[in-house]
């Protein structure tokens, strides 16, 4: 039954696909990465962040900062934008990070986010009711629970409980993490394997209180 409901919902909202296509995948990836970078930096600034998590955050932030110049160039080319960036600007971001100047770095990244905002499709902005959550649970078990069950929280690259994480940050940042996180392994390859509708169902599933899901 759920699959049929989801198909009808996707068909009704199909006209919104042009929003995502017009915006462009490169622009979405850039904007999402900027938001994830800011979220990671804020965690690094928190005093109660564990040493092992601090180490993994530093590795991830440095990697994403190193990709920013390429992401900006790809987004500008895709949108035929006239925005230009001096490579020195991106070296400055890495320098600030290497110098532990996290607050000035966060300020510069927030400025870039205003220039390259994350534009979500209407589907991704929507909230789904619990009737859809059986399918979301299946996707969670198939794609996410292996790493995000909480058992890996003590690893060198922690994978945190998605239910808790989704309720500790804004929906926009969590959507950005979902957009950038489901890629890069043998199962998902380099592309996010989920549609906007499936991602929105998962986000709604995670952001609802656990006790509400059992009702």
ZAKE-907274 format. One record per residue: residue in one letter; x, y, z of N, C-alpha, C in turn. Coordinates in steps of 0.2 Angstrom, whole numbers, plus 5000, padded with zeros to 4 digits. Layout:
<atoms>
aXYZXYZXYZ
...
</atoms>
This chain:
<atoms>
x500449945000500050005000500450065000
x501050065004501450125005501750144998
x501950094994502350104988501850144983
x501150124983500750154979500550224981
x500550234988500450304990501050354988
x501650324989502250364988502250374980
x502050334976502050344969501550394967
x500950394970500550444968500750514971
x501050514977501350584979501850604975
x502250564972502850584968502550604961
x502050574959501750594953501450664953
x501050674959500750744960501250794960
x501850784963502350834964502850834959
x502750794953503250794948503450854945
x502950904945503050964942503551004945
x503750994952504251024955504951004954
x504950954950505650934948506050984944
x505651024940506051074937506351124941
x506151134947506551174952507251154953
x507251084955507951054956508351054950
x508051044944508451044938508751104936
x508251164937508451224935509051254940
x509051234946509551254951510151214949
x510151154948510751124946511051074951
x511351024950511550974955512251004958
x512651034953513251064956513151124961
x512651164960512451214964512251184971
x511751134970511551104976512051074980
x512551034977513051004981513551054984
x513651114981514051164984513751194990
x513051214989512751244995512651195001
x512551134999512451085004513151075008
x513651075004514351065008514551125012
x514351185010514451245014514051235021
x513451215020513051205027513351155031
x513551095028513851045032514551065035
x514951105031515551135034515451175040
x514951225040514751265045514551225051
x514151175050513851135056514451095059
x514951065055515551035058515951085062
x516051145059516451195063516151215070
x515451215070515151235076515251175081
x515251115079515351055083516051065086
x516551085081517251085083517351145089
x516951195088516951245093516651225100
x516251175100515951155106516451125111
x516451145117516951115122516851045124
x516151015123516050945125516150895120
x516450925114516550875108517150825110
x517050765109517550715111518150725107
x518750705109519350705106519350665099
x519050605099518950565093518550595088
x517950625091517550665086517850725083
x518250755087518650825085519150805080
x519450745080519950725075519550715069
x519050675069518650655063518350715060
x518150765064517850825061518450865057
x518950865060519550905057519750875050
x519750815050519950775044519350795038
x518750795040518250805036518150875033
x518250925038518250995036518851005032
x519450985033519950995029519850975021
x519550915021519450885015518950925011
x518350945014517850985011518151055009
x518551085013518851145011519251145005
x519551085004520051074998519651064992
x518951044993518551034987518151104985
x518151154989517751204988517851244981
x518451254980518651294974518351254968
x518351194967518151154962517351154962
x517051154968516351154968516051224966
x516351274968516151344966516251344958
x516751324955516851334948516351294944
x516251234947515751194943515051224944
x514851244950514251284950514151344946
x514651384946514651444941514551424934
x514951374932514951354925514251324923
x513951284928513251254926512751304926
x512851364930512251414930512451474925
x513051464922513251524918513351584922
x513551584928513551634932514251674931
x514151744933514751784932515151784938
x514951754943515351754950516051724948
x516551754951517251734950517551734957
x517951684958518351684965519051674964
x519451714967520151714967520351644971
x520751604968521051544971521351564978
x521551624979521851644985521351644991
x520751654989520151654994520151584997
x520151534993520051464996520751445000
x521251464997521851455001521851485008
x521551545008521451585014520951545019
x520451515017520051475021520451415024
x520851385020521251325023521751355028
x522051415026522451445031522151455038
x521551485038521151495044521051435048
x520851385044520751315047521351295051
x521951295047522551265049522851305055
x522651375055522851415061522351415067
x521851365066521351365071520951425072
x520851465067520451525067519751505065
x519451465069518751435067518251495067
x518151535071517651585071517651635065
x518251655063518351695056518151655050
x518351585051518251545045517451535045
x517151525050516451515050516051575047
x516251635049516051695046516051695039
x516651675036516751675029516351625025
x516251565029515851515026515051535026
x514851565031514151595031514051645026
x514551685024514551735019514451705012
x514851645011514751605005514051575004
x513751555010513151525010512551575008
x512651635010512251685007512251695000
x512851684997512951694990512751634986
x512851574989512651514986512151474991
x511551494992511051464997510851394994
x510651354999510351284997509651294996
x509451284989508751294987508451224987
x508051204991507751134991507151134987
x506951084984506351074980505751074985
x505151094983504551084987504551024990
x504650964987504650904990505050894996
x505650914996506150915001505950955007
x505551015005505351055011504751025014
x504450975012503850955014503950905020
x503450895024503450845030502950795029
x503150735029502750675028502450645034
x501850615034501550595040501750525041
x501650495047501850425049501650375045
x501150385041500850325036501450315031
x501850355030502450345025503050315029
x503050305035503650285039503850215038
x503450175036503650105035504150095030
x504050135024504550135019505150165021
x505050215025505650255027506050205032
x505750165036506150125040506450065036
x506150045031506549995026507150025023
x507150095021507650125018508250135023
x508050155029508450165035508850095036
x508550045037508849975038509249955032
x509149975026509449955020510149995019
x510050065020510550105018510950145024
x510650145030510950185035511050155042
x510650105044510750085050511450045052
x511750015046512349985047512850025050
x512950085049513450135051513150185057
x512450195056512150245060511750215066
x511850155068511550125074511750155080
x512350185081512550215087513150165089
x513250105086513850065088514450095085
x514450135080515150165078515250235080
x514950255086515050325088515750325091
x516050275093516750275096517250265091
x517150255085517650245079517950305078
x518550305074518950355072518550405067
x518050375064517550415060516850405062
x516650435067516050425070515450425066
x514950385066514350385063513750395068
x513450445068513050455074512250435073
x511950435078511250415078510850465074
x510550445068510250495064509550525067
x509250485071508650515075508850575079
x509350565083509550615088509850675084
x510250655079510550715075510050755072
x509550725069509050765065508650815069
x508650795076508250845080508750895084
x509350885083509850935086510050985082
x509850985075510051035070509451055066
x509551115062508951135058508851085053
x508251085051508051045045508451055039
x508651115038509051135032509651105032
x510051105038510651075039510650995038
x510150975041510050895041509950875034
x509550915030509450895023510050905019
x510450955021511150955017511550895019
x511550875025511950815027511650755023
x511050745023510750695019510950695012
x510950755009511150765002511850745000
x512250765005513050745004513250685007
x512850655011513150595015513050525011
x512450525007512350465004512650454997
x513350454998513750444992514450424994
x514750394989515450374990515650314993
x515150264993515350194995515150144989
x515350084991515150034985514450024984
x513950044989513250034988512950094984
x513250154986512850214983513250244977
x513950224976514350254971514450324973
x514450374968514650444969513950484969
x513450454967512850494966512350474972
x511950524974511450504979510950464976
x510850404979510350354976509650374977
x509450414981508750434983508450494980
x507850484978507450544975507350594981
x507150654979506950704984506350684988
x505850644985505350624989505550574995
x505950524993506250474997506650505003
x507050555001507450595006507050635011
x506450665008506050695013505650655017
x505450595015505150545019505650525025
x506250515023506750495028506850545033
x506950605031507050665035506450675040
x505850665038505250665042505250615047
x505450555045505550495049505950505055
x506550535053507050545058506850595063
x506550645061506450705065505850695070
x505450645069504850635073505150595079
x504850615085505050575091504950505090
x505350465093505350385093504650365096
x504450395101503750365104503150385100
x503250435095502750455091502650405085
x503250365083503250325078502850255080
x502750245086502450185088501750185089
x501450255088500750265089500350235083
</atoms>
